[in-house]
Every structure is written in structure tokens, then in C-alpha cells.
Amino acid sequence: GVVTLLTTYLRENAIKTEGLLRLPGNFDKVELLRKQIEAGSQDGFKDVDLSKQNPHDVAEVLRGFFRDLPEPVIPFHLYE
């Protein structure tokens, strides 16, 4: 899925990038990448090429994916 696609890229290409999940990506590039990923989800992402992407843009898409989930990964009842 999308999480595997993005985390694999980040783990293999950007693990030592400073501020990877802290610094924002380029808005226009993030939106374009998000649209490519949404379109590619039907065919297993075979047309999605992350090799030329900035790691901060890829990380921003990953953060956005988790932020946009209808429910958090860690349920609210476990916060307390």
C-alpha cells in the first residue's frame, strides 16, 4: 500500500536526512505527488517514481496520509 511505498523509499534513500519528518515539503510538489499516488493506487503504484522526489516531499505525503485518516493509528482511549 501507500505506507509501504513511502516508508520503503524513505528508509532506503533518506534515513539520515536531517529534519525529515519535521521540515515541510514543497506544497506544489507534494500535491502533485499525492495525485500521482492516488492515481497509481489502482495499479499497484507501478507508474509512481519516487527516485526523483525530494525526501521532504515524500515525508510530507506520508504525514498527510496519517493526518487525514478518519481515526488515529493509536486510538484516543489509549492516550490516558
N, C-alpha and C positions, 0 to 999 in steps of 0.2 A: 503494500500500500504506500500511500504518500509519506507516512512517517519513516518507513524503511528506506524509501528512495532518498529522502532528505538527510536522515541521520547517517546513512552509509556514505554519502558524499562528504558530509562534514567530518566524519570520523577519519576517512581516508585522505582528505585534502586540506582540512582546516583545523585540526585538533589543537594546533599551537597558535592559532590566530588570536591575537590579543583583543579582548572585549567582544568575543564572538557573539555571545547572547546578550550583551549589554548595549553595544553600539547599533543604531538603526541602519537599515539598508536604504538604498536609493528608492524613493517612492515609485517612480515610473517603472524602474526595472523590476521591482517587487511585484507590482500589479501585472506586468507582462508575464513574469514567471508564474504567478498564481493562475493566470488564464491558461497558460500552456499546460500546466499541471492538471487543471480541471478538464481541459480538452483531452489530455492524454490518459486520464483515468479509465476511459473506456477500452483502451487497447494495451493496458499494462505499462504505460509511460514510455513506449518504445521510441516516440518522437521527442521526448524531453531530454535535452542535452544540457547537463549541469556543468560540463567541463569548462565552459567559458564564463560561468557566472562568478560574481564576487561572493565570497563566503558569507559576508554580512547580509547580502540579499537573500541567500538561501536560508540562513538562520532566521531572518525576519519572516519568511514564508512559514517556516516551522513554528515560530512563536505565534504567528497569526492563526495557524491551524488549531493550536491548543487553546488560544484565547477565544476562538469562535465556536468551540464545542458547546452544545446545549447544556451539558453538565460537566463540572470539573473532573479531571482524572482522579483526584483524591476527593471523595465525597465530603460534603460540608459536616456531616455528623462525626467525622474523624478528626476535625480540627481541634476539638476540645479535649 
